[in-house]
């Protein structure tokens, strides 16, 4: 039996374009969790992005690694948005503790587009 949590979404399904283009509106540190509790080990960045080619849907993308060309300062300097491309953008659904289905998105890298 196929469950909704088994379905993997592509960059085109998430962003509306195959190259994973989006507008970054925020970035923050992401941490590792152990036994349901956050540790102090930073493992990724969380990029808040708007998808102009997909009805301006807003998502959060976990990007592997700690160092990226995208910073909160760069977003602020550009009026609150920076055009980016996510490399290997994928998504999957999961069920929250409240029973709602949520979307979890990941990428291997983020590139700032001039």
C-alpha positions in Angstrom: 0.0 0.0 0.0 1.3 3.4 -0.9 1.1 6.0 1.8 1.2 9.8 1.3 4.4 9.9 3.4 6.1 7.7 0.8 5.7 10.2 -2.1 8.7 12.3 -3.0 8.2 15.6 -4.7 10.5 17.1 -7.4 11.8 20.6 -7.7 9.3 21.3 -10.5 6.4 20.2 -8.3 7.6 22.3 -5.4 8.9 25.4 -7.1 6.9 25.3 -10.3 10.2 25.2 -12.3 12.7 22.5 -12.8 15.7 24.5 -11.6 14.4 25.1 -8.1 14.3 28.9 -8.5 12.8 30.8 -5.6 12.9 34.1 -3.6 14.6 33.7 -0.3 13.0 35.8 2.4 14.8 34.5 5.5 17.5 32.2 6.7 18.3 30.7 10.1 20.4 28.0 11.7 19.2 24.5 11.9 20.2 22.1 14.6 20.4 18.3 15.1 17.8 16.6 17.3 18.4 13.7 19.6 15.5 11.9 21.4 13.1 14.6 20.3 15.2 17.4 21.8 17.4 20.0 20.1 21.1 19.7 20.6 23.6 22.5 20.2 25.1 21.0 17.1 24.3 23.1 14.0 23.9 20.8 11.0 22.1 22.9 8.3 20.5 26.2 7.4 16.8 26.7 7.1 15.9 29.0 4.2 12.4 30.5 4.1 11.4 30.9 0.5 8.6 32.0 -1.7 7.9 30.2 -5.0 6.8 32.8 -7.6 6.2 30.1 -10.2 4.0 28.1 -7.9 1.3 30.6 -6.8 3.8 32.3 -4.4 3.6 29.4 -2.0 5.9 29.9 1.0 8.1 26.9 2.2 11.0 26.2 4.5 14.0 24.4 2.9 16.7 22.6 5.0 20.0 23.1 3.2 22.9 20.8 4.2 26.0 22.3 5.7 26.7 25.4 7.7 28.4 27.8 5.2 26.3 29.3 2.3 26.5 32.4 0.2 23.1 33.4 1.4 23.0 35.4 4.6 20.4 37.4 6.6 22.4 40.6 5.9 22.3 39.9 2.1 18.5 39.5 2.3 18.1 42.7 4.2 20.4 44.6 1.8 18.2 43.5 -1.1 15.0 44.8 0.3 13.9 41.5 2.0 14.2 39.1 -0.9 17.1 37.4 -2.8 16.6 35.3 -5.9 18.1 31.8 -5.3 18.3 28.3 -6.9 18.1 25.2 -4.7 20.3 22.3 -5.8 18.7 18.9 -5.6 15.5 20.3 -4.2 13.1 17.5 -3.0 10.1 17.3 -0.7 8.0 14.8 1.2 4.9 14.9 3.3 4.9 14.0 7.0 2.2 14.0 9.7 2.5 16.4 12.5 1.7 15.6 16.1 -1.6 17.3 15.6 -2.5 15.0 12.7 -2.0 17.5 9.9 0.0 16.7 6.8 3.0 19.0 6.4 5.7 19.4 3.7 9.4 18.9 4.5 11.8 20.2 1.8 15.5 19.7 1.6 18.3 20.7 -0.8 22.0 20.0 -1.0 23.0 23.6 -1.7 21.6 27.1 -2.3 23.0 29.4 -4.9 22.4 33.2 -5.0 21.3 34.3 -8.5 22.5 37.7 -9.7 
